[in-house]
Amino acid sequence: MEIKKAFFQKSSPNIENCPKINLFEIAFIGRSNVGKSSILNMLLNKKSIAKVSKTPGKTKLINYFLINDNIFFVDLPGYGYAKLSKKNKFEISKITQSYFKDRKQLNQIFLLIDIRHKIQKSDYSFMELLNQLNKDFIIIFTKTDKIKDSLIDDLCDDYLNSIKNIYDKNIYFKSSSLNKKGRQEILSYIKEISS
């Protein structure tokens, strides 16, 4: 897939406020600070189309980016950030659950996982939620630049083995927003599923 045009469309505080247009929609979700905004910037080849923050829990809205006039990339609030107030955590959870449960335009979910960590309770719970909602997802391992190349495949295999009861696919992606690792593979996959 070649990115010819990409721009920020809108931020929505709830599903009712999401774009009404019926385009192919791809959601990016993961724990707070997993690198969702960085991956979007890398895929779209734009430095700051998605706002990146070192403070976890910064994305609190559903952010829409229109790609080539025919696909939406959607940056969703992260989950599992302990320092948010209970009220805030609940609101973000409600927005996210409502989006996955009721958003008819949603075609693909990319679940981002930081390759440096073993399975986290919040990630596992979120996978269970997606399975309960009958929502398929594909894993993108992020931050591979922070790990020795020789360890990456083993870490991916170990992680996938730990979730094989809930994720039985052979497909996953290894990525780094720093050196653009995985960019072509992910974009090729998007082209394949959206054609």
N, C-alpha and C positions, 0 to 999 in steps of 0.2 A: 504494500500500500504506500503510495506517495502522498505526503501531506502537502497539498497545494495551498490550502487556506485553513487557518485556525484562529478563532477568536473567542473571547469570553462572552457568553450569551447572557447569563443571569445567575443570581443566587436566589434560592427558594428556601423560605423558612419551614415549609411543609409541602406535602405532596400536591395539595390543591393549587399551589402556586407554581408548580413545575410547568414547563412549556407544554402547550396543548397539541403541538404539531406531532404527527406520528412518524418519527424517524427512528432508525436503528440506534439503540441506546446501550452504551457500554459503561458499567459501573466499576469504579476502583475503590476498594475498601480494605481496611486493615487496622491494626492497633495504632493508637496515637504514636506519631513519630517514626512510623515504619518507612516513610518516604513516598507517600502517595503523590503529593504535589511535585516532588522532584522527578518522579517517574513520568508524570504528565508533561512536565517541561522538557524532559529528555525525548519522549516519544514525538512531541510536537516540534522539537528543535527550536524552542523559544526559551530564553533564559528565565523569564518570570511571568509567563502567562498565568500560571497557578502560583499563588502566594505561598512561599516557603517560610517556615518559622522554626527556630530551634526550640521554641516552647511547645511541648506536646499539647494537644487538645485545642489548637488554634482554629481549625476548620469546624464551624458550628452550623453551617448551612449546606444545602445541596447545591453544588456549583456546576453549572453547565457550560461546556465548551463545544462550539459548533465546528465540525471538521469537514472540509470540502463540501459544505452546504448539504450534506446528506447523512452525517453520523453525529451523535452527541457522545462525547466523553464526559462522564459524570464523576466528580470528586466529592466523596461523601465524608461526613464526620467520622473521625477515628473512634475506636471503642477501647475500653480498658485503661483509661488514664485515671489513676487513683486520686490525683489532687483536685479534680473538678468537684464542685459541691455535689451533694446527692441529688439536688434538684436539677442541676445542669446535666449530670450523667443520665438521669431519667429522661430529660427532654431529648437529648441526643439519641438515646436508645429508641425512644418513641418515633422520632423522625426516621431513623434508619429502618426500624421494623416496618413502619407504614410504607416506606418506599419499596422495600423488597416484597412485601405482601400484596400491595395494590397497584404498583406501577406497571401498567400493561405494556408500555413501550420497551421495558427492560428486556434485552436480548442476551447479554453476556455479562458475567460477573468475573472480575479479576480480584482474587484475594491475595493481598500482599503480605509476605512473611519475611521478617528480618532473618537472614541466613545464619546470623551469629548466635541465635538462641534456640534451645530445644523447644518443644511444644509448650505453649503458654496456655493456662486455663482459659483466658479470654478468647484466644484463637479457637480452641477446641469448642467452647460454648457457641461461638459464632458459626462454626461449621455445622454444629448440630442444629442451630436455628435455621440455617439455609436448607439443610436436609429435610427438616420438618415442613418447611414451606415448599418443598420440591423444587428448589432453585439450584441449578447446576452451577459450578464455579471452577475456575482454573487458577492454580497457584502460580504467583510470580515471586520468586525469592529475590529480595532486594539486598543492597549493600555488599555485593560480592567483592567489591574492591577492598573491603576491609579484612578479607580472608586470603590466605595463601591459595594460589590457583590449584595447588596439588590437593587441597582439602575440600574444595567446593563440591565435587561430585559425591564424595562420601557423606558430607553434611546433608546434602539434598536427599540422598538415599536413606540415611538414618531418620530424617524427619518424616519422609513419606512412609517408611516402615512403621513409624509410631502412630500413623493415622490411617493405616490401610483399611481399618474397619469402617472408615467414614469417607475416605477418598481413594477410590480404586482405579483411577485413571493413570495412563502412562505418560500423559502430557503435563509438562510444567515448564516454566521459563526461569532462567538465571539472568539477573539484571544488575546493572550499576548505572546510576544516573551520572556518576563522575566520568566514567570512560565510555558511556553509551553501549555497554555490553547488553545484548539481548534486544536492542532496538529493532533491528531488521527482522528478527524471528517473530517478535510480538506483532509488528505491523503486518508481516506476511500472513500471520494467523488471522488477524482482524480482517484483512482483505478476503481471505478464504471464507470466513464465516458470514461476511456481510454482503458478498456478491450475489 
